Amino acid sequence: MNKLLKILNIIALVAVAFFLGRMILNTEKHEAAAEEPAAEAGGEGAATDFVKITDEKLEQAKIETAITGPSVLERQRTLFGQFRANEEGLAHLAPRFPGVIHSVSKRLGEKVEKGETVVVIESNESLETYEVKSLISGTVIFRDAQPGEAVTEGQRLLTVADLSTMWVDLSAYPEDYHILKLGQPVKITATALHKPLDAKIDYISPFGTEGTQTMLARATVSNADQHLRPGLFAEGNIQVGKEDVPLAVSNAALQTWDGHDVVFVKEDDGFKAITVELGRTDGTFTEILSGLKAGQTYATANSFLLKAELGKSMAEEE
């Protein structure tokens, strides 16, 4: 019995020593944590929001600058839609006489020249072959013709589209009907585009779509480089008004640092990340409510390189 009591006492002492040790360690950790901010505030390892960079490196990095000042923001409304082939540049190829298809020389997506023979058909009446030629130069966007198939007069075999221009069909909901006007400027954006395309609304449907309760607004855009394809999604940003703001910066200047919106402002030998409060935006410029004043030089294009350099400096210090 005495031995059991001794063992229990030993276990109790070990437990007390363990908990006391944990308390001491935690106290030391808290004290160290409380001392760290003070060291950061004025010690050698203090955090900085300044990037030192020479004018030569600035030019090499292609970091552009601008001057803060008043601006005019364009109020916009975004409509969604998709690209379609310009129906004014379509040619449907069909047989003149009933017969059997002898050959088809073009596949879906291939280029066709005006006057080029695309389908050869053997006539049922004369048993002689005749050619179906393309009326325009373009791309085959529809094909329903195979050798050996019987065809009838007027049956659509292929559709050739001139894709040098495209339609952008945008859907407007009832609350947006009143803002639409013929000739209204619209900026078209899409994943396939490197930059927005400037266009104008050139058609507004006189009736709505029963199923979706939307109305069609259409713009025509150039597709000289053939990057756009029918069926791709698009967005149309329509200007519906303008607003004057006392101070604004380019959206390319806005970066996030340490959980805050910042703009890199030019100083003697580099740029300083200044925390700013943002206001209204039109997608190109954003109003600055606080943090900056007019006449300051700030980084615009490629300002993210300054943020990357700032992060690199922080990592090296740590």
C-alpha positions in Angstrom: 0.0 0.0 0.0 2.8 2.4 0.9 4.6 1.5 -2.4 1.4 2.4 -4.3 1.1 5.7 -2.5 4.8 6.5 -3.3 4.2 5.7 -7.0 1.1 8.0 -7.1 3.0 10.8 -5.5 5.8 10.5 -8.0 3.2 10.6 -10.9 1.6 13.7 -9.4 4.9 15.5 -9.1 5.8 14.7 -12.7 2.5 16.0 -13.9 2.8 19.2 -11.9 6.4 19.7 -13.2 5.1 19.1 -16.8 2.3 21.7 -16.6 4.6 24.2 -14.9 7.1 23.7 -17.7 4.4 24.3 -20.3 3.3 27.5 -18.5 6.9 28.8 -18.4 7.4 28.0 -22.1 4.1 29.7 -23.1 5.0 32.7 -21.1 8.4 33.0 -22.8 6.7 32.7 -26.2 4.2 35.4 -25.4 7.0 37.7 -24.2 9.1 37.0 -27.4 6.1 37.7 -29.5 5.4 41.0 -27.7 9.0 42.0 -28.3 9.1 41.2 -32.1 6.9 44.1 -33.3 9.1 46.5 -31.4 12.1 45.1 -33.1 10.4 45.3 -36.5 9.4 48.9 -35.8 12.9 50.3 -35.3 15.4 47.4 -35.7 17.7 46.6 -38.5 15.2 44.1 -39.9 12.3 46.6 -40.1 9.8 46.1 -43.0 9.8 48.6 -45.8 7.4 49.6 -48.5 10.0 51.3 -50.7 11.6 49.8 -53.9 14.9 51.3 -54.9 15.3 51.3 -58.7 17.4 53.3 -61.2 15.9 55.0 -64.2 17.8 52.6 -66.4 16.2 49.5 -64.8 12.9 51.3 -64.9 13.2 51.6 -68.7 14.4 48.0 -69.1 11.4 46.7 -67.1 9.1 48.9 -69.3 7.4 50.3 -66.2 5.4 53.3 -67.4 4.4 56.3 -65.3 1.6 58.9 -65.2 0.6 62.0 -63.2 -2.3 61.9 -60.7 -5.1 64.4 -61.4 -8.8 64.7 -62.2 -10.4 62.4 -64.7 -13.7 61.6 -66.4 -15.1 58.2 -65.6 -17.4 56.6 -68.2 -20.5 54.9 -66.6 -21.0 51.6 -68.4 -23.4 48.7 -68.6 -22.2 45.3 -69.5 -24.2 43.1 -71.8 -23.4 39.4 -72.6 -23.6 37.6 -75.9 -21.6 35.8 -78.5 -19.9 36.1 -81.9 -21.9 35.1 -85.0 -21.0 34.9 -88.7 -22.1 38.0 -90.5 -25.1 36.8 -92.4 -24.6 39.4 -95.0 -21.4 37.6 -96.0 -22.9 34.0 -96.3 -23.3 31.9 -99.4 -25.4 28.7 -99.3 -24.4 26.2 -102.0 -27.1 24.0 -103.4 -27.7 21.7 -106.5 -29.4 23.1 -109.6 -30.7 19.6 -110.5 -31.5 16.4 -108.6 -28.7 13.8 -108.7 -26.0 12.0 -106.8 -22.9 13.6 -105.3 -19.8 12.6 -107.2 -17.2 14.4 -105.1 -16.8 17.1 -102.4 -13.5 18.9 -102.4 -13.7 21.0 -99.1 -14.0 20.0 -95.5 -15.5 22.0 -92.6 -13.3 24.9 -91.7 -11.3 25.0 -95.0 -10.9 28.1 -97.1 -12.7 28.5 -100.4 -12.0 31.0 -103.2 -14.7 32.7 -105.2 -15.6 30.6 -108.3 -13.8 27.5 -106.9 -15.6 24.1 -107.6 -16.7 22.6 -104.3 -19.1 19.8 -105.2 -19.5 17.7 -108.4 -22.9 16.1 -108.9 -24.1 13.6 -111.5 -27.5 14.7 -112.8 -30.4 12.2 -112.6 -31.8 13.3 -116.0 -28.7 13.7 -118.2 -26.4 11.3 -116.2 -23.7 14.0 -116.8 -21.8 15.7 -114.0 -22.0 19.4 -113.3 -20.1 21.6 -110.8 -21.4 23.6 -107.8 -19.1 26.6 -107.3 -18.7 29.0 -104.4 -20.1 32.4 -105.0 -17.7 34.1 -102.5 -14.3 33.6 -100.9 -14.5 32.5 -97.3 -14.6 29.6 -94.9 -16.8 26.5 -94.9 -18.9 26.7 -91.7 -21.5 24.1 -92.7 -21.3 20.9 -94.7 -24.0 18.3 -95.3 -22.7 16.5 -98.4 -21.0 13.1 -98.8 -20.0 11.3 -102.1 -22.7 8.9 -103.2 -25.6 10.7 -101.5 -28.7 11.6 -103.5 -29.6 15.2 -103.4 -32.6 17.3 -104.5 -32.8 20.6 -106.2 -32.2 23.5 -103.8 -30.9 21.3 -100.9 -28.3 23.1 -98.8 -25.0 21.2 -99.2 -22.4 23.7 -97.8 -22.3 27.2 -96.4 -19.4 29.5 -97.0 -18.9 32.5 -94.7 -16.7 35.6 -95.2 -15.4 35.9 -91.6 -13.4 39.1 -92.2 -16.2 40.8 -90.2 -18.3 39.3 -87.4 -21.6 40.0 -85.7 -21.7 40.4 -81.9 -25.2 39.6 -80.7 -25.7 41.0 -77.2 -28.7 40.2 -74.9 -30.3 43.1 -73.1 -32.7 42.6 -70.2 -35.8 44.8 -69.7 -34.1 47.1 -67.3 -31.5 47.9 -70.0 -33.9 48.5 -72.9 -34.0 52.2 -72.4 -30.2 52.7 -72.6 -29.9 51.2 -76.1 -29.6 53.4 -79.1 -28.5 52.9 -82.7 -24.9 54.2 -83.2 -24.1 53.9 -79.5 -20.4 53.2 -78.8 -19.7 49.7 -77.4 -16.4 48.1 -76.4 -16.3 44.4 -77.2 -14.2 42.1 -74.9 -13.6 38.4 -75.2 -11.0 35.7 -74.2 -9.8 35.5 -77.8 -9.1 39.3 -77.9 -5.8 40.9 -76.7 -7.5 44.2 -76.2 -11.1 45.5 -76.5 -12.6 46.3 -79.9 -14.4 49.6 -80.5 -17.7 49.2 -82.3 -21.2 50.7 -82.5 -24.7 49.3 -82.0 -25.9 49.0 -85.6 -29.1 46.9 -85.0 -31.7 46.6 -82.2 -34.3 44.0 -82.5 -37.9 45.4 -82.7 -39.2 42.5 -80.5 -38.0 40.5 -77.5 -37.2 36.9 -77.0 -40.2 35.2 -75.2 -38.2 32.5 -73.4 -35.5 34.7 -71.9 -37.2 38.1 -71.9 -34.2 39.7 -73.6 -33.8 41.9 -76.6 -31.1 41.6 -79.2 -28.6 44.4 -79.7 -26.0 43.8 -82.4 -22.6 45.3 -83.3 -20.3 44.5 -86.2 -16.5 44.1 -85.6 -13.5 43.5 -87.8 -12.0 40.0 -87.8 -9.1 40.6 -90.2 -6.7 38.4 -88.3 -9.4 35.6 -88.1 -8.9 35.1 -84.3 -12.7 35.3 -83.7 -15.0 32.3 -84.4 -18.8 32.0 -84.5 -20.1 30.8 -81.1 -17.4 32.3 -78.9 -18.7 34.3 -75.9 -18.4 38.1 -75.8 -19.1 41.0 -73.6 -20.2 44.5 -74.7 -19.5 47.5 -72.4 -21.9 50.3 -73.3 -21.3 53.8 -72.2 -24.4 55.3 -70.5 -23.0 58.5 -69.0 -19.9 60.3 -67.7 -18.8 61.4 -64.2 -16.1 63.9 -63.3 -13.8 62.9 -60.4 -11.2 65.1 -58.7 -8.5 62.5 -58.6 -8.1 59.1 -60.4 -5.4 56.7 -61.5 -5.1 54.1 -64.2 -6.3 50.7 -63.1 -3.0 49.3 -64.2 -1.5 51.1 -61.2 -3.5 49.4 -58.6 -1.8 46.6 -56.6 -2.5 44.8 -53.4 0.1 44.7 -50.7 -0.2 43.5 -47.1 -4.0 43.3 -47.5 -4.3 46.9 -48.7 -4.8 48.6 -52.1 -1.6 50.5 -53.0 -0.2 52.7 -55.7 3.5 52.9 -56.3 4.5 56.6 -56.2 7.8 57.9 -57.6 10.4 59.3 -55.2 14.0 60.4 -55.7 15.6 56.9 -56.2 12.6 54.6 -56.4 8.9 54.0 -55.7 7.0 53.9 -52.5 3.8 51.8 -52.0 1.1 54.2 -50.8 -2.1 52.8 -49.3 -5.1 54.3 -51.0 -8.9 54.3 -50.6 -10.7 53.5 -53.8 -13.9 55.0 -55.1 -15.8 54.7 -58.4 -14.3 53.0 -61.5 -15.1 52.6 -65.2 -12.8 49.7 -65.8 -10.0 51.9 -67.1 -9.6 54.5 -64.3 -10.4 54.4 -60.6 -11.2 57.3 -58.3 -8.9 57.8 -55.4 -10.6 59.0 -52.2 -7.5 59.2 -50.0 -3.8 58.5 -49.9 -2.7 60.5 -53.0 -2.8 64.1 -54.1 -2.8 65.7 -57.5 0.6 66.1 -59.4 2.3 62.9 -58.1 4.1 60.6 -60.5 3.0 57.0 -60.2 3.7 53.6 -61.9 1.1 52.4 -64.3 1.9 49.6 -66.9 3.9 46.8 -65.4 3.6 48.2 -61.8 3.3 44.6 -60.7 7.0 44.2 -61.2 7.6 46.8 -58.4 5.3 44.7 -56.1 7.3 41.6 -57.0 10.6 43.4 -56.2 9.1 44.6 -52.9 8.2 41.0 -52.0 11.7 39.8 -53.0 13.3 42.4 -50.7 11.0 41.4 -47.8 11.9 37.7 -48.3 15.7 38.5 -48.3 15.4 40.6 -45.1 13.4 37.8 -43.3 
